[in-house]
Amino acid sequence: QMQLVESGGGLVQAGGSLRLSCAASGRTFSGNPMAWFRQAPGKERDLVTAINWNGRSTYYADSVKGRFTISRDNAKNTMYLQMNTLKPEDTAVYYCAARPNIYRSYSLTPSEYDSWGQGTQVTVSS
């Protein structure tokens, strides 16, 4: 499995921005589809956005389209999530996840990802 470490979370006012990072180690990162999930208290873990192995295909949940941007730097083994115009409903623990590199494309299903980070808290105040 791959080791993933998220960073960049914090407390921000509504309308503000944050940039999350997900640093990967332990196995090749460049071939793996990646994703960001989030989980709010008492709710299920939901897919926020995903990116294929080369960054040329992405997916965004409707709730974040136009506000969030996923990207990856395979040379740095790092994935990013730029979050703009944050809303209180974006408050959650954000997790990055990797899908096995035998698949080149992302999946919308959490169980398809076999490596997960520990999560980083994002809190948006109104």
Salt bridges, closest charged atoms under 4 A:
ASP62 OD1 - LYS65 NZ 3.16
ASP90 OD1 - ARG38 NH1 2.93
ASP90 OD2 - ARG67 NH1 2.74
GLU112 OE1 - ARG99 NH2 2.90
ASP114 OD1 - ARG27 NH2 3.23
